[in-house]
Amino acid sequence: MRARRLLIDGAVEFTTPRFADDRGFFTSPLQEADLRAATGRPAFGIRQVSYNYSRVAGVLRGLHYTATPPGAAKYVFCPVGRIIDFLVDLRVGSPTFGVCDSVELNADNGRAVYLPVGIGHGSVVLTDHSMVVYLLSEEYVPANELAVHALDPALDLPIPDGLELLMSDRDRIAPALAEARAARLLPDYETCLALDEAMAQAGSAA
């Protein structure tokens, strides 16, 4: 796996080799030794695996994050279709607070993204019939799941022109970044680092 540090502190893109023949291909989206080498931490204990499926291009999901504590780290890849994956640093006090980055994930390029605790995550679907898979360090609890509006002009996410965007009601009414910060809804940077470290120690002890 090739690792590339993203603009957001602690976030990493991985590119996994594919082994193809006339039947198709084989790949391993997550390899702990490479994750550990790139982040200094072992793979987190996976508490939940989820995926979403989008029937049409233009589906816009996010930006989602988990209340901290408990917080949640994520490892994300796209085995079917094509998306642009968005990351925004929501950790108040982080040296990269408010920074946005994006990675195209698709069924051919072998890319995956690691997000530490406190990073907002979303995606826009570029082709019909796309799927995104999430490995999560915590189980989904609806009361802990929060969102920042993906179309907040202050974020200026690189959403391609020409897409008819489809959003959930929840995402459509999410607050802007400044509103979420003023309401003290955003996670604290030092708390997020402590939770990441606790996950690393638990992973090393396992």
C-alpha positions as CSV (number, residue, x, y, z in Angstrom):
1,M,0.0,0.0,0.0
2,R,1.1,3.5,-0.8
3,A,0.3,6.2,1.9
4,R,-0.2,9.9,1.3
5,R,-0.8,12.3,4.1
6,L,-3.7,14.6,3.5
7,L,-4.0,18.3,4.3
8,I,-5.8,17.5,7.6
9,D,-3.6,16.5,10.5
10,G,-3.8,12.7,11.0
11,A,-5.8,11.9,7.9
12,V,-4.2,9.6,5.3
13,E,-5.0,8.3,1.9
14,F,-3.9,4.7,1.0
15,T,-3.6,3.2,-2.4
16,T,-3.8,-0.6,-2.6
17,P,-2.4,-2.7,-5.4
18,R,-4.8,-4.8,-7.4
19,F,-4.0,-8.3,-8.8
20,A,-6.0,-8.8,-12.0
21,D,-6.5,-11.7,-14.4
22,D,-9.2,-12.7,-16.9
23,R,-11.6,-13.5,-14.0
24,G,-11.5,-10.0,-12.5
25,F,-9.2,-8.8,-9.7
26,F,-8.3,-9.2,-6.0
27,T,-7.4,-6.5,-3.5
28,S,-7.0,-5.8,0.2
29,P,-8.3,-2.3,1.1
30,L,-6.9,-2.4,4.6
31,Q,-3.5,-3.7,5.8
32,E,-2.6,-3.1,9.4
33,A,1.2,-3.0,9.0
34,D,0.8,-0.2,6.4
35,L,-1.7,1.7,8.5
36,R,0.6,1.5,11.5
37,A,3.6,2.7,9.5
38,A,1.7,5.7,8.1
39,T,-0.1,6.8,11.3
40,G,2.0,5.4,14.1
41,R,-1.0,3.6,15.4
42,P,-2.4,0.1,14.9
43,A,-5.7,-0.4,13.1
44,F,-8.5,0.5,15.5
45,G,-10.8,-2.2,16.8
46,I,-13.7,-2.4,14.3
47,R,-17.0,-2.1,16.1
48,Q,-19.2,-1.8,13.0
49,V,-19.0,-2.2,9.3
50,S,-21.5,-0.2,7.2
51,Y,-22.0,0.7,3.6
52,N,-24.3,3.0,1.6
53,Y,-25.6,2.5,-1.9
54,S,-26.6,5.3,-4.2
55,R,-28.8,4.6,-7.2
56,V,-28.0,7.8,-9.1
57,A,-25.2,10.3,-9.5
58,G,-25.5,13.5,-7.5
59,V,-26.3,11.9,-4.1
60,L,-24.5,14.2,-1.5
61,R,-24.0,12.7,2.0
62,G,-22.6,14.5,5.0
63,L,-20.7,16.2,6.4
64,H,-21.1,13.8,9.3
65,Y,-19.2,13.3,12.6
66,T,-19.7,11.7,15.9
67,A,-20.1,13.6,19.2
68,T,-16.9,13.5,21.2
69,P,-16.8,11.6,23.4
70,P,-17.2,8.9,22.3
71,G,-16.0,10.0,18.9
72,A,-15.3,7.6,16.0
73,A,-12.4,6.9,13.6
74,K,-13.3,5.7,10.1
75,Y,-11.7,3.8,7.3
76,V,-13.5,4.4,4.0
77,F,-13.3,2.9,0.5
78,C,-15.5,2.6,-2.6
79,P,-15.6,-0.9,-4.1
80,V,-18.4,-0.1,-6.6
81,G,-18.9,3.1,-8.7
82,R,-17.1,6.4,-8.2
83,I,-17.3,9.2,-5.6
84,I,-15.5,12.2,-4.3
85,D,-14.8,11.7,-0.6
86,F,-14.7,14.9,1.5
87,L,-12.9,15.5,4.8
88,V,-13.1,18.6,7.0
89,D,-11.2,19.1,10.2
90,L,-13.9,19.9,12.8
91,R,-11.6,19.7,15.9
92,V,-11.6,23.1,17.6
93,G,-7.9,23.9,18.5
94,S,-6.5,21.7,15.7
95,P,-3.7,23.3,13.6
96,T,-5.7,22.4,10.6
97,F,-9.2,23.3,11.9
98,G,-11.6,24.1,9.1
99,V,-9.3,22.7,6.4
100,C,-11.0,20.7,3.7
101,D,-9.5,18.0,1.5
102,S,-11.0,15.5,-1.0
103,V,-10.0,12.2,-2.6
104,E,-11.6,10.5,-5.5
105,L,-12.5,6.9,-4.5
106,N,-13.6,4.4,-7.1
107,A,-13.7,0.7,-8.0
108,D,-10.5,1.0,-10.1
109,N,-8.0,3.2,-8.3
110,G,-7.7,1.2,-5.1
111,R,-7.8,4.2,-2.8
112,A,-9.0,4.3,0.8
113,V,-9.1,7.1,3.4
114,Y,-8.3,6.9,7.2
115,L,-10.0,9.6,9.3
116,P,-9.1,10.0,12.9
117,V,-11.6,11.1,15.6
118,G,-13.2,14.5,15.0
119,I,-13.0,14.7,11.2
120,G,-16.2,15.5,9.3
121,H,-16.9,13.2,6.4
122,G,-19.1,13.3,3.4
123,S,-19.2,12.3,-0.3
124,V,-20.8,13.2,-3.6
125,V,-21.6,10.3,-6.0
126,L,-20.3,10.7,-9.6
127,T,-21.8,7.6,-11.2
128,D,-25.0,5.7,-10.8
129,H,-24.9,2.6,-8.6
130,S,-22.1,3.5,-6.3
131,M,-21.3,2.0,-2.9
132,V,-19.2,3.3,0.0
133,V,-17.9,1.0,2.8
134,Y,-17.1,2.3,6.3
135,L,-15.1,0.5,9.0
136,L,-15.9,2.2,12.3
137,S,-14.3,2.3,15.7
138,E,-17.7,2.8,17.4
139,E,-21.2,1.4,16.9
140,Y,-23.7,3.8,15.4
141,V,-25.8,5.6,18.0
142,P,-28.3,8.0,16.4
143,A,-28.1,10.5,19.3
144,N,-24.3,10.8,18.9
145,E,-24.4,11.5,15.1
146,L,-24.1,15.2,14.1
147,A,-23.6,17.1,10.8
148,V,-22.3,20.3,9.3
149,H,-23.8,21.5,6.1
150,A,-21.8,20.3,3.1
151,L,-22.9,23.3,1.0
152,D,-21.6,25.9,3.5
153,P,-19.9,28.5,1.3
154,A,-17.1,28.8,3.9
155,L,-16.1,25.2,3.2
156,D,-16.3,25.5,-0.6
157,L,-16.2,21.8,-1.2
158,P,-15.1,20.8,-4.8
159,I,-18.5,19.5,-5.9
160,P,-18.5,19.2,-9.7
161,D,-20.9,21.4,-11.7
162,G,-23.8,19.7,-13.6
163,L,-24.9,17.3,-10.8
164,E,-28.5,17.4,-9.6
165,L,-27.7,17.1,-5.9
166,L,-29.8,14.8,-3.7
167,M,-29.6,15.3,0.1
168,S,-31.4,13.8,3.1
169,D,-33.6,16.1,5.1
170,R,-31.2,15.8,8.0
171,D,-28.2,17.0,5.9
172,R,-30.3,19.8,4.3
173,I,-31.0,21.5,7.6
174,A,-27.5,20.9,9.2
175,P,-25.8,24.0,10.6
176,A,-23.0,25.8,8.9
177,L,-19.5,25.4,10.4
178,A,-19.5,28.7,12.2
179,E,-23.0,28.0,13.6
180,A,-22.0,24.6,14.9
181,R,-18.9,26.1,16.5
182,A,-20.9,28.9,18.1
183,A,-23.3,26.3,19.5
184,R,-20.4,24.3,20.9
185,L,-21.3,21.3,18.9
186,L,-17.8,20.7,17.5
187,P,-15.3,18.3,19.1
188,D,-12.2,19.5,21.0
189,Y,-8.8,18.7,19.4
190,E,-7.1,17.5,22.6
191,T,-10.0,15.3,23.5
192,C,-9.9,13.8,20.0
193,L,-6.2,13.1,20.3
194,A,-6.7,11.4,23.6
195,L,-9.4,9.2,22.2
196,D,-7.2,8.3,19.2
197,E,-4.4,7.4,21.6
198,A,-6.7,5.3,23.8
199,M,-7.8,3.4,20.6
200,A,-4.1,2.8,19.7
201,Q,-3.3,1.4,23.2
202,A,-6.3,-0.8,23.1
203,G,-5.3,-2.0,19.6
204,S,-1.7,-2.7,20.8
205,A,-3.0,-4.7,23.8
206,A,-5.4,-6.8,21.7
